[in-house]
Amino acid sequence: MPNIEVTYAGLKLKTPIIVSSAGIVGYAHQVKKAEDYGAGAVVMKSFFEEEICRKAPTPRFKLIRRGYNGNASVTLYSYEQASELGPEEYAEEVSKAKSIVKIPVFASLNCVTPEMWNRMAHLVESSGADGIELNVSCPHGVHIMEGRTLKDEIRKALEATRDVKIPRIVKLSPQTSNPMIEANEVEKNGGSGVVVFNRFTGLDIDLETETPILHGGYAGHGGAWAIHYVLRWISAMYPYLNIPISASGGVTNGKDAIKCIFAGATSVQICTVVILKGYEVIEKINKEIVDFLEEKGYTSLDDIRGKIVGKILSYKEVDRRKLYVAYINQEKCNQCEICYKACYSSAIGKDSNRFYINANCIGCGLCVEVCPRKAIELVKI
Ligand SMILES: Cc1cc2nc3c(=O)[nH]c(=O)nc-3n(C[C@H](O)[C@H](O)[C@H](O)COP(=O)(O)O)c2cc1C
């Protein structure tokens, strides 16, 4: 059986799967549940220095489905903000969690002043936390809301917490022009790892009332779709960072987790999938990881970590020859016209009883993708 243990920021995890910071792991009993279902570690819900954030409004979740031709992309739009616990209570909860589980437990802190960063880092360290996530990237956090430069916030947080002994991992935001800049800043200032990423900040509008939905402000948005951005940046960071990367964003199953490790992640965090499907999904994801490795003959995750990086072509290396044209299988086509309307090259002709590909076809493959009956394929020229 393949070994799926990993060492993340010096800590041994029996699986790379970490339940990431959110209300699903706000209290010790939830941390225990995550452990019981096979989590390798847990990052507890973030403590916020700003007291106002410790009380979340109701309702705070909206599942937004949007898409084309019946294919919905789902966003779990939410405004959950911080743990409702104050400094001492939060540290006590960490200590309680530590007393009932064996897996590593990370505290997650979102502070504004250096004094509070320092005070909380020491409090959770003495409560037994195995590590700290410095959450400078919460979509509802003051840093993001006020558009402050993340690089400065990272430096401040690492500087203020530098005298604790446990690993300090910085959770990065996807909302910057080049997240590599922030990742470098973490490494340069003594951080033990980076989480790539927190969620985006979004807005949705109720057109009936002409007001922002839910609580009336911005909210976090994320979902399965987010993974591609995460994979892109992990693969870009992996060759240049000496500190480990923890993937976070859009992981819904074992194959997604495997992709994150192929891109260069050491550990993989899951949140939305646990919120929507329950803690049991952790077991399933672990099994899918083992099954994949077994099927491919790999013995450990070290065999695949970062393996995709050398295969990503630069824009200069991409093969730009026209290699294909489309072909419509008349037996499968029901003349629904979706391809005909979508083809912006006017390469689909129509006569009385059929659609056909004409000489304008550029081989782009769009018609293949939009056809609901899989009646079109690309054939080599
Ligand atoms: C309801 C909710 C609450 C969250 N709360 C926190 C939090 O307190 N601290 C934090 O660092 N990230 C928080 N996150 C972000 C998640 O930890 C995670 O990074 C993000 O949702 C992307 O992963 P996913 O696609 O698996 O959900 C929250 C996410 C959701 C959906």
PDBQT file of the ligand as one rigid body, heavy atoms in Angstrom, charges set to zero:
ROOT
HETATM    1  C1  LIG A 401     -17.568  29.597   5.384  1.00  0.00    +0.000 C 
HETATM    2  C2  LIG A 401     -16.087  29.762   5.283  1.00  0.00    +0.000 A 
HETATM    3  C3  LIG A 401     -15.380  30.267   6.349  1.00  0.00    +0.000 A 
HETATM    4  C4  LIG A 401     -14.016  30.449   6.266  1.00  0.00    +0.000 A 
HETATM    5  N1  LIG A 401     -13.322  30.941   7.330  1.00  0.00    +0.000 NA
HETATM    6  C5  LIG A 401     -11.981  31.086   7.269  1.00  0.00    +0.000 A 
HETATM    7  C6  LIG A 401     -11.240  31.551   8.376  1.00  0.00    +0.000 A 
HETATM    8  O1  LIG A 401     -11.770  31.831   9.451  1.00  0.00    +0.000 OA
HETATM    9  N2  LIG A 401      -9.895  31.687   8.238  1.00  0.00    +0.000 N 
HETATM   10  C7  LIG A 401      -9.246  31.380   7.077  1.00  0.00    +0.000 A 
HETATM   11  O2  LIG A 401      -8.024  31.502   7.006  1.00  0.00    +0.000 OA
HETATM   12  N3  LIG A 401      -9.918  30.924   6.007  1.00  0.00    +0.000 NA
HETATM   13  C8  LIG A 401     -11.263  30.768   6.074  1.00  0.00    +0.000 A 
HETATM   14  N4  LIG A 401     -11.946  30.289   5.011  1.00  0.00    +0.000 N 
HETATM   15  C9  LIG A 401     -11.208  29.911   3.795  1.00  0.00    +0.000 C 
HETATM   16  C10 LIG A 401     -10.942  28.414   3.754  1.00  0.00    +0.000 C 
HETATM   17  O3  LIG A 401     -10.129  28.015   4.832  1.00  0.00    +0.000 OA
HETATM   18  C11 LIG A 401     -10.265  28.010   2.436  1.00  0.00    +0.000 C 
HETATM   19  O4  LIG A 401      -8.976  28.575   2.386  1.00  0.00    +0.000 OA
HETATM   20  C12 LIG A 401     -11.062  28.447   1.220  1.00  0.00    +0.000 C 
HETATM   21  O5  LIG A 401     -12.436  28.265   1.420  1.00  0.00    +0.000 OA
HETATM   22  C13 LIG A 401     -10.639  27.731  -0.045  1.00  0.00    +0.000 C 
HETATM   23  O6  LIG A 401     -10.768  26.345   0.069  1.00  0.00    +0.000 OA
HETATM   24  P1  LIG A 401     -12.054  25.495  -0.415  1.00  0.00    +0.000 P 
HETATM   25  O7  LIG A 401     -12.231  25.736  -1.860  1.00  0.00    +0.000 OA
HETATM   26  O8  LIG A 401     -11.686  24.082  -0.077  1.00  0.00    +0.000 OA
HETATM   27  O9  LIG A 401     -13.197  25.994   0.377  1.00  0.00    +0.000 OA
HETATM   28  C14 LIG A 401     -13.328  30.100   5.069  1.00  0.00    +0.000 A 
HETATM   29  C15 LIG A 401     -14.054  29.593   3.995  1.00  0.00    +0.000 A 
HETATM   30  C16 LIG A 401     -15.411  29.417   4.095  1.00  0.00    +0.000 A 
HETATM   31  C17 LIG A 401     -16.153  28.857   2.931  1.00  0.00    +0.000 C 
ENDROOT
TORSDOF 0
